[in-house]
Amino acid sequence: MNRIVLIGRRNDGLRERLLSLLPDAVVEPSFHFKLQSQDVLCWLPKPDDPVDQDVYDLVDLIDDSNVTPAKIVMLSIAGTADDATDEQLQKWYGKSALDMVLAHQYAIKMIDELEFPYVIVRALPIVPRETALKIIGEGQPLTGQAVGLAQAANVLKMALTTDQYRNQSVGIED
C-alpha cells in the first residue's frame, strides 16, 4: 500500500479522526518534507488558509522531490463547483466567504493542471457531531448546513484508499 501523508494544521479533530482510520498515515504540518515515490497526499487546509498561495508549496514539493505522487486529495470548502449561492457561502463561512472560494478555486485549478490523479472533497462546515451524509456531484447544489467530523473522515478515507472518486470533485453535506 502507498504511504498516505496528511498535510495541514487543522485543530478540529479531523486529522486525528483520519489517523484513527488510517493508523499508518504520516502527518506533516506543511509541504516542507521529502516526498516519496507514489505517496498519496491528503491536503487538509482550514477553510480560511491561504490555499491559493500554499498550492505553490505543493508544486515545489513535487518538483523538488523528483518523484510522482500516486494521488492528491484536497479538502476544500463548498462553493467551488457552482454548488452554492453567495448567501449560503456567507452563512457557512462568514463575510470573507467569497474570497475564500476564489482562493480554493485557484488551488483546485492548480492541482488539476498538475495532471496527477486527484480528488477534491468539497465540505460544508465540519462539526464534531454525527450527521447524515449526502455525497453531491459537481454542479449539483449543496443545501445542507454542515457535515459531521466522522462522515468527512470516512469520505476522505475512501478518496485516499480507493479510486472511487478519481479525478472528481465531490461535495459532502448533512
Disulfide bonds with the S-S distance in Angstrom:
none
